[in-house]
Amino acid sequence: MNRRAFISLLSAATLLISAAAAFAENAAERLSVPGPISFHGQSFVLAWASHPYPHYYKQEYLPAGQDSEHYTAMVLLDANIEQSDVRAAAVATVDMLEKRKATDPLVNFSQIVNRKTGEIILDFIMSSPDGDIVEWNAYRYAPWTGEGGKAGVVLFGISRRAYGDDATAFLASLKAARPADIDALAAAPMPVVVLKE
């Protein structure tokens, strides 16, 4: 199951973390961040891009040799120029996760708020309905100002996955890996997003 299909199972209404499957894959890069992006010592290249709504842009980056159908690590970059409230963007994801708890016993999340920068890091874990996929994500929401004073929210994130029998070891490894990834995400330079219409 690819990430877009998996995420769409979570909430069709949550624009910051879902992209409609009906939009063409391999769309043109539109955020002026063609990659590669270096994260925590690993290189990620642009693998997929979408501009499904006039105000929403989404790009996914993968290590060489991985694909969105079956990956272990992915970097995400989204821009929403309709919403400029970082807190509201994070709350929309939290609301979706709270609802998901009814059907996904693995769901858990926490937030870190950086009052100095106005950024929020939301980290969360979830699983597919059949339990075959376990996914941990850390999303860094940041305010964005573009050309002509446009305002919005940029999401810069890391997603890590395990499948089937590897899920137990993956969950055990999160105790050490999660803080290191969150620190790396917080310290990473935010990609400079310039929209390409």
N, C-alpha and C positions, 0 to 999 in steps of 0.2 A: 504494500500500500504506500503510495507516495505521500510526501508531507502535506501537500495541498489537500489531498483527499482526507488524510487523517485529521488535519486541523479543521476542515470543514465539518467533520463529525462533531466537533466541539461546539461551534456556534456559528450559524450562517450570518448572524447579525453583527458579529464582532469584526469590524473592518480591519483593525490593526493586526489581526492574526489569522485572517482567512482570505483566500483569493478564490474567486469562482472558477471552477474547473472548465467552464465553457470558454474561457479566454485563451487565445493562442499561446502556446508555450514558445520559448526561445524568442520572445518579443525583443525589440530593440532596447538596449541599455538606455535608461532615461534619467539616472540620478547623477551622472558624471563621475561615477565610481566604478570603472570597468574592472578593477582588481588587477592583480591578485591582492587580497587582503591578508595581512599576517595577523594571526591571533594565537597567542600563547605558544609561539614557536612553530606554528603550522601555517602553511600557505593555502589559501582558499581562492579558487577562481570562479568567476561568474558562470553559473550554470543555467539560470532561468531568470526571466524578468517579465513583469506584467504591469500594465497600466489599466486595470479593470474599471476604474471610475475616474471621472475628470479630476477628482481631488486626491486620488490614492495611487501610490506607486509601490511596487514590491520587487525586491531582487533577492536571489538566493545564491550563495557561493559554497562550493564544495571542494574538498581536497581532490587531487588528481586520482582517478580510478574509482571514484564513488559517484553514485547517481541518486536522484531524489526518490527512486523506488526503494533503495536499500542503502542507507548511509549510516555512518556512526558519528559524524560531526558535520555541522552546517553553520555557516554564518548568515545572518539575515539582515537586510537593510530595507526598511519601509519608510515612506514619507506620507503623511496625511496633511494636506494643506487646507482642509476644511475645519479641522479641529486644532486649536492652538493651546489648549489646556492640558498640560502634561499629566496632572493628577487625574483628570477625567479619562484620559487614554488608559492609564493604568487601572483605574476603577472599573472600566468596561471589561478588561481582562479578568480582574478579580471577581466581578459579578458572574461572568461566564464560568469561572472555576468553581465558585460556590454552588451554582446550579448543577454543575457536572458531578459534584460529590454524591448526588443521589444515585448515579449509575456507575461511577468510577471510584472504588474505595481507595485507590492509590493517590488520588489528588491531594496535593499539599502545596502550600506556597508561603512565601514571606516577601517583605518589601524592605528596601533600604532607601531612605529619602536623603538627598544631598541638598540641604537648604541653601547652601552657597551658590550652587549652579542651577538649582531648580530641576535637577534630574531625579528620576526614580529608577531603581533597579528592582524588577520583580522576578523572583526565581520560583519555578514551580515544576512539579512532576505530575505526569499523567500516564494513562495507558490506553491502548486500543480496546474496543468493546470485547474482543475475544481474548484479551490479555497477552497476545503474541508480541505486541510492541510496547516497550517502556521508553518514555521520552522525558528528558529533563531539559528545561530551557531557562535561560537568564536573558531577560529583555531590559535593555537600558533605554528609557524614554527621555528624550531631551527636547527642549524648545528649539525651534528652527526659525530663522528669519532669512527670507530670500530676496531676490531682486525686486525692486519696487515696493519693499516693505511687506511682502507677503509673509504671513506667519503660519506656523504649523508645528507638528510634532514629528520628530524622527525617531524611529526605533532601530537600535543596533543590538543584535542579539546573537547568542550562541545556542545551538540545539545539539544535544547528544542523545543517541538512541542505542538500544539493545533489542535483540529479537530472540524469541523462543527461550531456549535453555540458557542463553547468555544473560537473561534479565536478572537472575539472582546475584551473580557476580557484579553486574553493573550497579545494582542497588547498593551492594556492600561497598563498592569503590567510591560512591558518591560522597561518603563522609569526608574523604580527603580531597577528592577532585572538585567538589562543588565550591568550597571557599577559594581554592586557587583560581578557578574559572571566573568567579565573581570578582575577585581582586584584579584579574587580568582585564576583564571587561570594564571595570570602573577606571582603570589606569590607562586603557587604550585611547589613543587620540580618536575623537569622534570623526568619522568620515565626513568630508566636506561635500555636502549635497548641493548640487546646482541642477535644477529641473530642466529637462529637455522636453519641450512640448511636442 
